[in-house]
């Protein structure tokens, strides 16, 4: 009989010019709150959906304003991020947001993991990297895993030392094939050791996951739940050197039909371009990828 483990407590950081309440609503609309209810202490605990301390400094994205009521907030300033334009991080208020989140972790924690969407993923990854590099939060238990949705890697000078080497923390990166920040999300995945990467067919959203995609996410979280239970029972927050390697076995998903018999699913080396008229556009295998990787390919 399987041992029942407690739910994972995860700190959630929202995307650009939204809020903690909106992030919570996005989980609900995607039904992930239901799909992961037995694993995560999320929607039933409003405190874990933190809202940035800075009001939105500019126009609200159309897809946000049309779907969610304000007020709206941001962790730091970003320019030209509307309508899929190439954006520019200007980083005003980022260090203040870091201090705000650290204060919240000390007040509301401890947390087992951290989750971020878009700009919130930049903050989440920075904090995980700082803590595991011994540069921040030495007085609180280590984050044992990180979960990212359409997130981006910060190049702020404050965090360069923390990302000098790959971050030795189990991580799962959920990336949209049509997301305008996809390349930034890939760069973030590359900065972690042995990331789990799930590619879905949509854009910059919290997606409704099902079948193989959901199975891999759940397997990742079950593994993290088991690791956390081991830490709880041992009374220590020291991360075991083999934590990631032991977690990869249950994360090897069922093989998709298009790659049956070839071992662990791999990312195809080529994909249809946005302007291609080939048949690959009609059945793009990238939307079916669920893949544990130690090195993210340069092309997806």
Rosetta blueprint (number, residue, H / E / L):
1 X L
2 X L
3 X L
4 X L
5 X L
6 X L
7 X L
8 X E
9 X E
10 X E
11 X E
12 X E
13 X E
14 X L
15 X L
16 X L
17 X L
18 X E
19 X L
20 X H
21 X H
22 X H
23 X H
24 X H
25 X H
26 X H
27 X H
28 X H
29 X H
30 X H
31 X L
32 X H
33 X H
34 X H
35 X H
36 X L
37 X L
38 X L
39 X L
40 X E
41 X E
42 X L
43 X L
44 X L
45 X L
46 X H
47 X H
48 X H
49 X E
50 X E
51 X L
52 X L
53 X L
54 X E
55 X E
56 X L
57 X L
58 X L
59 X L
60 X L
61 X L
62 X H
63 X H
64 X H
65 X H
66 X L
67 X L
68 X L
69 X L
70 X L
71 X L
72 X L
73 X E
74 X E
75 X L
76 X L
77 X L
78 X E
79 X E
80 X L
81 X L
82 X L
83 X L
84 X L
85 X L
86 X L
87 X L
88 X E
89 X E
90 X L
91 X L
92 X L
93 X L
94 X H
95 X H
96 X H
97 X H
98 X H
99 X H
100 X H
101 X H
102 X H
103 X H
104 X H
105 X H
106 X H
107 X H
108 X H
109 X L
110 X L
111 X L
112 X L
113 X E
114 X E
115 X E
116 X E
117 X E
118 X L
119 X H
120 X H
121 X H
122 X H
123 X H
124 X H
125 X H
126 X H
127 X H
128 X H
129 X H
130 X H
131 X H
132 X H
133 X L
134 X L
135 X L
136 X L
137 X L
138 X L
139 X L
140 X L
141 X L
142 X L
143 X L
144 X L
145 X E
146 X E
147 X E
148 X E
149 X E
150 X L
151 X L
152 X L
153 X L
154 X L
155 X L
156 X L
157 X H
158 X H
159 X H
160 X L
161 X L
162 X L
163 X L
164 X L
165 X L
166 X L
167 X E
168 X L
169 X L
170 X E
171 X E
172 X E
173 X E
174 X E
175 X E
176 X E
177 X L
178 X L
179 X L
180 X L
181 X L
182 X H
183 X H
184 X H
185 X H
186 X H
187 X H
188 X H
189 X H
190 X H
191 X L
192 X E
193 X L
194 X L
195 X L
196 X E
197 X E
198 X E
199 X E
200 X E
201 X L
202 X L
203 X L
204 X L
205 X L
206 X L
207 X L
208 X L
209 X L
210 X L
211 X H
212 X H
213 X H
214 X H
215 X H
216 X H
217 X H
218 X H
219 X H
220 X H
221 X H
222 X H
223 X H
224 X H
225 X H
226 X H
227 X H
228 X H
229 X H
230 X H
231 X H
232 X H
233 X H
234 X H
235 X L
236 X L
237 X L
238 X L
239 X L
240 X L
241 X L
242 X L
243 X H
244 X H
245 X H
246 X H
247 X H
248 X H
249 X H
250 X H
251 X H
252 X L
253 X L
254 X L
255 X L
256 X L
257 X H
258 X H
259 X H
260 X L
261 X L
262 X L
263 X L
264 X L
265 X L
266 X L
267 X L
268 X L
269 X L
270 X L
271 X L
272 X L
273 X L
274 X L
275 X L
276 X L
277 X L
278 X L
279 X H
280 X H
281 X H
282 X L
283 X L
284 X L
285 X H
286 X H
287 X H
288 X H
289 X L
290 X E
291 X E
292 X E
293 X L
294 X L
295 X L
296 X L
297 X L
298 X L
299 X L
300 X L
